[in-house]
């Protein structure tokens, strides 16, 4: 299972480049920066990878996603200061490492 975060950038949050480096250092696979979304109409829905947004950073709650064949889970980065964001990433780093090992 791939792991990543989605982030709504604000003027008081962390710089996107710094966030990307921090995520990579902690073993995350992806960073999604929110703007707007759409679903392509030309694809077969059966072939689309499934992504769960705002997944709970809890191993036991994530296991059913894996068993259901979910391709990616994204954790929310809170809309807080840079230092608080880095604390959240550090707190979740052991979980990310466990999920990466289980691939």
Long-range contacts (C-beta under 8 A, 24 or more apart in sequence): 1-62, 1-65, 1-66, 1-70, 1-71, 1-72, 1-73, 1-99, 1-102, 1-103, 2-29, 2-30, 2-71, 2-72, 2-73, 3-27, 3-28, 3-29, 3-30, 3-72, 3-73, 3-74, 3-75, 3-96, 3-99, 3-100, 4-28, 4-29, 4-30, 4-31, 4-32, 4-72, 4-73, 4-74, 4-75, 5-30, 5-31, 5-32, 5-74, 5-75, 5-76, 5-77, 5-89, 6-31, 6-32, 6-33, 6-34, 6-53, 6-54, 6-74, 6-75, 6-76, 6-77, 7-31, 7-32, 7-33, 7-34, 7-77, 8-34, 8-79, 9-33, 10-79, 12-81, 13-79, 13-80, 13-81, 13-82, 13-85, 14-77, 14-81, 14-82, 14-85, 14-86, 15-82, 18-82, 19-77, 19-85, 22-85, 22-86, 22-89, 23-89, 26-89, 26-90, 26-92, 26-93, 26-96, 27-93, 27-96, 27-97, 27-100, 28-89, 28-96, 29-72, 29-100, 30-72, 30-74, 32-74, 57-91, 57-92, 57-95, 58-95, 59-95, 59-98, 59-99, 62-95, 62-99, 66-102
